[in-house]
Amino acid sequence: MKAVKIDIDKIKSAFPGKAWAYAECLDSIRIGKWDGTQLVFSDNPNESLLLLLRVFDEKREIKISGEKSRDTDMYKNDELIAALADERYIMYGEHSEPDGEYTALWEERGGVLYFPAKLSFPGKNIALKLGIKNFVRYNAVPVCPKNEKYDFKTGTGGAGAIEVFDYAYKGFYYSDGKAVQL
């Protein structure tokens, strides 16, 4: 695997203000922030262990893996691509504890995730959600209905379909749907 090459100038131009940062490393997952000039994590990841980095806000995401990068801004003027309904997935946490400018989210089975904000959960429901935007497009390749065979002679057997071809992170949310502020 190739180490991630972080293009700070690209991140600066995309996010002149604050943004979230999500780092997948060989040894752990880390959530941090982009403060407009640098990436900030509770304990900075060793770049040689970094597999994937996502820097994102509500409208845009830059994803860097190896020497490749993808910026969701490239989809904004394409009429064939639509952003499907946003999804929010429960991510982590059964117990929480403030830890300076971070909140430690603990799991019963072990493990802790340091989240870069002072979280205030409503009631006893300690669940942090990750917002995801799905990008879809129409694929004209015929899809056969269930239990029907494709007729190779006539080229019939179904119509095209809508497919999810990419997704981007867009923020963090409390269990009641309220966005966690940067």
C-alpha positions as CSV (number, residue, x, y, z in Angstrom):
1,M,0.0,0.0,0.0
2,K,1.1,3.5,-0.8
3,A,1.2,6.1,1.9
4,V,-1.2,8.9,1.6
5,K,0.2,12.1,0.2
6,I,-1.6,15.0,1.8
7,D,-2.0,18.0,-0.4
8,I,-2.4,20.8,2.1
9,D,-2.7,23.5,-0.6
10,K,-5.7,21.6,-2.1
11,I,-7.4,21.4,1.3
12,K,-6.7,25.1,2.0
13,S,-8.3,26.2,-1.3
14,A,-11.3,23.9,-0.8
15,F,-11.8,24.7,2.9
16,P,-10.6,28.2,3.8
17,G,-12.6,27.9,7.1
18,K,-13.2,24.9,9.4
19,A,-14.0,21.3,8.2
20,W,-14.1,17.9,9.7
21,A,-11.3,15.4,9.1
22,Y,-11.6,11.6,9.2
23,A,-8.4,9.5,9.0
24,E,-8.3,5.7,8.5
25,C,-4.9,4.4,9.7
26,L,-3.5,1.0,10.0
27,D,-3.6,1.3,13.8
28,S,-6.9,3.2,14.3
29,I,-9.6,5.6,13.1
30,R,-9.2,9.2,14.1
31,I,-11.6,12.1,13.8
32,G,-10.2,15.6,13.8
33,K,-10.7,19.0,12.4
34,W,-9.3,21.2,9.6
35,D,-8.8,24.7,11.2
36,G,-8.2,26.5,7.9
37,T,-4.5,26.0,7.9
38,Q,-3.8,22.5,9.3
39,L,-5.2,19.2,10.3
40,V,-5.7,18.8,14.1
41,F,-6.3,15.4,15.8
42,S,-6.2,14.5,19.5
43,D,-3.0,12.5,18.7
44,N,-1.7,13.2,15.2
45,P,-1.6,10.0,13.1
46,N,1.7,8.7,11.8
47,E,1.5,9.6,8.1
48,S,3.2,6.3,7.2
49,L,0.2,4.5,8.7
50,L,-2.4,6.7,7.0
51,L,-4.6,4.8,4.5
52,L,-7.3,7.3,3.8
53,L,-8.1,10.9,4.7
54,R,-11.4,12.6,4.2
55,V,-11.8,16.4,4.8
56,F,-15.4,17.5,4.6
57,D,-18.2,19.9,5.5
58,E,-21.9,20.0,4.7
59,K,-21.4,20.8,1.0
60,R,-18.0,19.3,-0.1
61,E,-15.6,16.5,0.6
62,I,-12.0,15.8,-0.5
63,K,-11.0,12.2,-0.2
64,I,-7.3,11.2,-0.4
65,S,-6.1,7.7,-0.7
66,G,-2.5,6.8,-1.7
67,E,-1.6,9.4,-4.4
68,K,-5.2,9.7,-5.6
69,S,-7.7,12.3,-4.5
70,R,-11.4,13.0,-5.3
71,D,-13.2,16.3,-4.7
72,T,-17.0,16.1,-4.8
73,D,-17.0,19.7,-6.2
74,M,-16.5,18.1,-9.6
75,Y,-20.1,16.8,-9.5
76,K,-21.8,20.1,-8.9
77,N,-22.3,21.1,-12.6
78,D,-23.1,17.7,-14.0
79,E,-26.8,17.4,-14.8
80,L,-26.6,13.6,-15.0
81,I,-25.6,13.3,-11.4
82,A,-27.9,13.9,-8.5
83,A,-27.3,13.9,-4.8
84,L,-29.7,11.3,-3.4
85,A,-31.3,11.7,0.0
86,D,-28.8,12.1,2.8
87,E,-28.3,9.2,5.2
88,R,-27.2,9.2,8.8
89,Y,-25.6,6.1,10.3
90,I,-25.0,5.5,14.0
91,M,-21.3,5.5,14.3
92,Y,-20.0,5.1,17.8
93,G,-20.5,5.5,21.5
94,E,-22.3,4.1,24.5
95,H,-20.7,6.2,27.2
96,S,-19.1,9.7,26.9
97,E,-16.7,11.7,29.0
98,P,-15.3,15.2,28.4
99,D,-11.6,15.2,27.8
100,G,-10.3,18.8,27.3
101,E,-11.5,20.1,23.9
102,Y,-12.5,16.5,23.0
103,T,-15.2,14.1,24.1
104,A,-14.1,10.5,24.7
105,L,-16.7,8.0,23.4
106,W,-16.5,4.6,25.0
107,E,-17.9,1.3,23.9
108,E,-18.9,-1.5,26.3
109,R,-16.8,-4.0,24.4
110,G,-13.8,-1.8,24.7
111,G,-12.2,1.0,22.6
112,V,-12.4,4.7,22.7
113,L,-12.8,7.3,20.0
114,Y,-11.8,10.9,20.8
115,F,-14.2,13.3,19.1
116,P,-12.9,16.9,18.4
117,A,-15.8,18.7,20.2
118,K,-17.5,19.0,23.5
119,L,-20.5,16.9,22.9
120,S,-23.8,17.3,24.9
121,F,-26.0,14.3,24.3
122,P,-29.8,14.6,24.8
123,G,-30.8,12.4,27.7
124,K,-29.0,9.1,28.0
125,N,-29.0,8.4,24.3
126,I,-25.3,8.6,23.5
127,A,-25.2,7.9,19.8
128,L,-23.2,9.9,17.3
129,K,-24.3,9.7,13.7
130,L,-22.2,10.2,10.6
131,G,-24.0,12.0,7.7
132,I,-23.4,10.6,4.2
133,K,-24.5,12.0,0.8
134,N,-25.0,9.5,-2.0
135,F,-24.3,10.5,-5.6
136,V,-26.5,8.7,-8.2
137,R,-26.7,8.5,-12.0
138,Y,-28.6,6.6,-14.6
139,N,-26.9,3.6,-16.0
140,A,-28.5,2.6,-19.3
141,V,-27.2,-1.0,-19.2
142,P,-30.3,-3.2,-19.0
143,V,-31.0,-4.8,-15.6
144,C,-33.1,-8.0,-15.8
145,P,-36.1,-8.2,-13.5
146,K,-35.8,-11.0,-10.9
147,N,-36.0,-14.5,-12.3
148,E,-36.1,-13.4,-15.9
149,K,-33.4,-14.3,-18.4
150,Y,-31.7,-11.8,-20.7
151,D,-32.4,-12.4,-24.4
152,F,-29.0,-12.0,-26.1
153,K,-30.5,-12.3,-29.6
154,T,-32.9,-9.3,-29.2
155,G,-30.9,-7.5,-26.5
156,T,-33.9,-7.3,-24.2
157,G,-34.7,-8.2,-20.7
158,G,-34.9,-5.0,-18.7
159,A,-34.3,-1.3,-18.6
160,G,-31.5,0.7,-17.2
161,A,-31.3,1.6,-13.5
162,I,-30.3,4.3,-11.1
163,E,-27.0,3.4,-9.4
164,V,-25.1,4.9,-6.5
165,F,-21.6,5.4,-7.8
166,D,-20.0,7.5,-5.1
167,Y,-20.7,8.9,-1.6
168,A,-19.2,11.6,0.6
169,Y,-19.2,12.3,4.3
170,K,-21.0,15.5,5.2
171,G,-21.0,16.0,9.0
172,F,-21.8,14.5,12.4
173,Y,-25.2,14.5,14.1
174,Y,-26.7,13.7,17.5
175,S,-29.3,11.0,17.7
176,D,-32.1,13.6,17.5
177,G,-30.8,14.8,14.1
178,K,-29.2,18.1,15.3
179,A,-25.8,18.7,13.6
180,V,-22.7,18.8,15.8
181,Q,-21.1,22.2,15.3
182,L,-17.5,22.6,14.1
